[in-house]
Amino acid sequence: MQVEARIIINSNPNLKKYLKEHSTWYKYLNRDVRFLKKMEEEMKKEYKLTTEDRIEKIGESINLVSNLLSVLK
């Protein structure tokens, strides 16, 4: 694996954890560093770190607070 890919993976704990859990990515990263972007996308989908997931989480939090306030009235 190229040095730049190792630096990126070691700087991001989520990527490092994902790579340990899905070791088949080592094969792809050894072939081409461009697979790092694809791996990062897959990691974000699995760990629910995408923008859509964050917006959904905020919506659920707002809904929870609104339900709590309606119960307290």
C-alpha positions as CSV (number, residue, x, y, z in Angstrom):
1,M,0.0,0.0,0.0
2,Q,1.3,3.4,-0.8
3,V,2.4,5.8,1.9
4,E,-0.2,8.4,1.1
5,A,-3.0,5.9,1.6
6,R,-1.5,4.7,4.9
7,I,-1.3,8.3,6.2
8,I,-4.9,9.0,5.2
9,I,-6.1,5.7,6.9
10,N,-4.1,6.3,10.0
11,S,-5.4,9.8,10.4
12,N,-9.0,8.7,10.3
13,P,-10.0,6.3,13.1
14,N,-13.2,5.3,11.4
15,L,-11.4,4.3,8.2
16,K,-8.8,2.4,10.2
17,K,-11.5,0.5,12.0
18,Y,-13.4,-0.2,8.8
19,L,-10.3,-1.5,7.1
20,K,-9.7,-3.9,10.0
21,E,-13.3,-5.2,9.8
22,H,-13.3,-5.5,6.0
23,S,-9.8,-6.7,5.2
24,T,-10.6,-7.4,1.5
25,W,-10.0,-3.7,0.9
26,Y,-6.3,-4.3,1.4
27,K,-6.2,-6.1,-1.9
28,Y,-7.9,-3.2,-3.7
29,L,-5.8,-0.5,-2.0
30,N,-2.6,-2.3,-2.9
31,R,-3.6,-2.2,-6.6
32,D,-4.7,1.4,-6.8
33,V,-5.0,4.2,-4.3
34,R,-8.1,5.5,-6.0
35,F,-10.1,2.8,-4.3
36,L,-9.6,4.7,-1.0
37,K,-12.4,7.1,-2.0
38,K,-14.8,4.1,-2.7
39,M,-13.8,2.6,0.6
40,E,-14.5,5.9,2.4
41,E,-17.9,6.1,0.8
42,E,-18.7,2.5,1.9
43,M,-17.5,3.2,5.4
44,K,-19.7,6.3,5.7
45,K,-22.7,4.3,4.5
46,E,-22.1,1.5,7.1
47,Y,-21.4,3.8,10.0
48,K,-24.2,6.2,9.0
49,L,-22.0,9.2,8.6
50,T,-23.4,10.5,5.4
51,T,-25.1,13.9,5.1
52,E,-28.5,12.3,4.7
53,D,-28.0,10.2,7.9
54,R,-27.0,13.3,9.9
55,I,-30.1,15.2,8.7
56,E,-32.3,12.3,9.6
57,K,-30.7,12.1,13.1
58,I,-31.3,15.9,13.6
59,G,-34.9,15.4,12.5
60,E,-35.4,12.6,14.9
61,S,-34.0,14.7,17.7
62,I,-36.3,17.6,16.9
63,N,-39.2,15.2,16.8
64,L,-38.3,13.8,20.2
65,V,-38.0,17.2,21.8
66,S,-41.3,18.3,20.3
67,N,-43.0,15.1,21.6
68,L,-41.5,15.7,25.0
69,L,-42.7,19.3,25.1
70,S,-46.3,18.3,24.0
71,V,-46.4,15.7,26.8
72,L,-45.3,18.3,29.4
73,K,-48.1,20.7,28.4
